[in-house]
């Protein structure tokens, strides 16, 4: 286990222990479960959250025993989005909750096409000019079901402190195409393409909590760990958001806005193929609860 993963595991264990400690002296109050907004727990509650995540990516991708380094900064992602939409990404989170039970789907979808005026590599070998362009489609889907361990009403706050645990799976899909074009004055030009796809599923276990800092502002933290050599060798993620709740109620919905930071790290290997990536960067969300 890497140094970073050990620290993450320790953090998850600490958060879980703190939550259990809080639950013991407040069991009588916590048994009367309430929703995040202090409503009745007997009604279904849904939340839909489109969000934007701009992660830097670092690590390695290996095919056929050969490894290539990946080093994409947050500014690189911004440049690709601005260059004829060479990078198109979509992110959303959907959740359903009733009483203490909840389930959610989280999706990360992106399409990268460096044929649009972006050169990945450009060199001259033996009098031949070489250029390589790169396309990649990525889908990461999370499915989970969970239970509200604790809902603790706080003085002068509409929303309670909430601690939840969940169990689920994370599905990864990577499709890659590399196009290499070579040319010189005598032979003209020629190109070759190579494509491949990889997918796998990781089990995961995690927890999250929400703390109302002010009446309209709360802190939300989520963490999970998975893989366990059943998919990835090890995978983990963590996210923290400050969420602001608006007073308006359009069509009976409760809108909110959030800013935060998200990290996803995984290490997968299958024979001669491998992906070891760390994706970390800021995120912004606009969501509604109804």
KAVEN-V288876 format. One record per backbone hydrogen bond with DSSP energy under -0.5 kcal/mol. CO is the residue of the C=O (numbers start at 1). NH is the residue of the N-H. If there is no record, write none. Layout:
CO;NH, CO;NH
This chain:
2;6, 3;7, 4;8, 5;9, 6;10, 7;11, 8;12, 9;13, 10;14, 11;15, 12;16, 13;17, 14;18, 15;19, 16;20, 17;21, 18;22, 19;23, 20;24, 21;25, 22;26, 24;27, 26;30, 27;31, 29;32, 31;33, 35;38, 35;160, 39;35, 40;43, 41;99, 45;97, 46;290, 47;95, 48;288, 49;93, 50;286, 52;284, 53;55, 54;282, 56;280, 57;72, 58;278, 59;70, 60;276, 61;68, 62;274, 63;66, 66;63, 68;61, 70;59, 71;73, 72;57, 73;77, 74;78, 75;79, 76;80, 77;81, 78;82, 79;83, 80;86, 80;87, 81;85, 82;84, 83;86, 86;113, 88;111, 90;109, 91;51, 92;107, 93;49, 94;105, 95;47, 96;103, 97;45, 98;101, 100;148, 101;98, 102;146, 103;96, 104;144, 105;94, 106;142, 107;92, 108;140, 109;90, 110;138, 111;88, 112;136, 113;116, 114;118, 115;117, 117;119, 118;120, 121;132, 123;130, 125;128, 128;125, 129;183, 130;123, 131;181, 132;120, 132;121, 133;179, 134;114, 135;177, 136;112, 137;175, 138;110, 139;173, 140;108, 141;171, 142;106, 143;169, 144;104, 145;167, 146;102, 147;149, 147;165, 150;163, 151;153, 152;161, 154;157, 161;152, 162;210, 163;149, 163;150, 164;208, 165;147, 166;206, 167;145, 168;204, 169;143, 170;202, 171;141, 172;200, 173;139, 174;198, 175;137, 176;196, 177;135, 178;194, 179;133, 180;192, 181;131, 182;190, 183;129, 184;188, 188;184, 190;182, 192;180, 194;178, 196;176, 198;174, 200;172, 202;170, 203;227, 204;168, 205;225, 206;166, 207;223, 208;164, 209;221, 210;162, 211;213, 211;219, 216;245, 217;213, 217;214, 218;243, 219;211, 220;241, 221;209, 222;239, 223;207, 224;237, 225;205, 226;228, 226;235, 227;230, 232;229, 232;231, 234;267, 235;226, 236;265, 237;224, 238;263, 239;222, 240;261, 241;220, 241;243, 242;259, 243;218, 244;257, 248;255, 249;252, 250;253, 253;255, 254;289, 255;246, 256;287, 257;244, 258;285, 259;242, 260;283, 261;240, 262;281, 263;238, 264;279, 265;236, 266;277, 267;233, 267;234, 268;275, 270;273, 272;65, 273;270, 274;62, 275;268, 276;60, 277;266, 278;58, 278;280, 279;264, 280;56, 281;262, 282;54, 283;260, 284;52, 285;258, 286;50, 287;256, 288;48, 289;254
